[in-house]
């Protein structure tokens, strides 16, 4: 069940507010504010503004949610923007909000063709789930890029969690976590998610033949990179 999509739909249609819970494998459940997905450019952090400024040519916004970034990017005459999400409800909302090119599929999808920028905001690269899968993705991602194309994404070093008394995992990299959405007393499936520190990412990028360019750090363990 698409718990995430149902919550987005309710918010978009003005249903009474209900709490979205995000269960995780490292601590107590957290609340997920749905309004963050509907932000206007005035409410976006500097990291996301810089990321959008660095988009070039034919852009694929992966994990586009309800299209808040795509709506801004498609106003630029120098960009050709496609928004992709695996949630049916998110894609319906994107179209209603005015996103012109929407694809409902799971990334990667060999039918997509090639782009100049693959954009993964809000730690969208986390969909790879593990270090092993990220390395595999980096080895294959050039198949989705034109000559001179780039991967553009942010991530976070979550080592700070383990300064708060949480036990450091032994069997896997500490940024490999799992989440599960809960909304209106219904739970979705657990899914893997990856947060990767910039030094580990830089090493992995270089091993797989990418040029690592650090574009921004926010001072709170979050950063933005372009891999070319």
Buried (B, 14 or more C-beta within 10 A) or exposed (E): EBBBBBBBBBBBEEEEEBEBBBBBEBEEEEEBEBEEBBBEEEEBEEBBEBBBEBBBBBBBBBBBBBBBBBBBBBEEEEBBBBBBBBBEBBBBBBBEBEBBBBBBEEBBEEEBEBBBBBBBBBBBBBBBBBBEBBBEBBEEBBEBBBEEBBBBBBBBBBEEBEEEEEEEBEEEBBBBBEBBBBBEEEEBEEBBBBBBBBEBBBEBBEEBEBEBBEBBBEEEBBBBBBBB
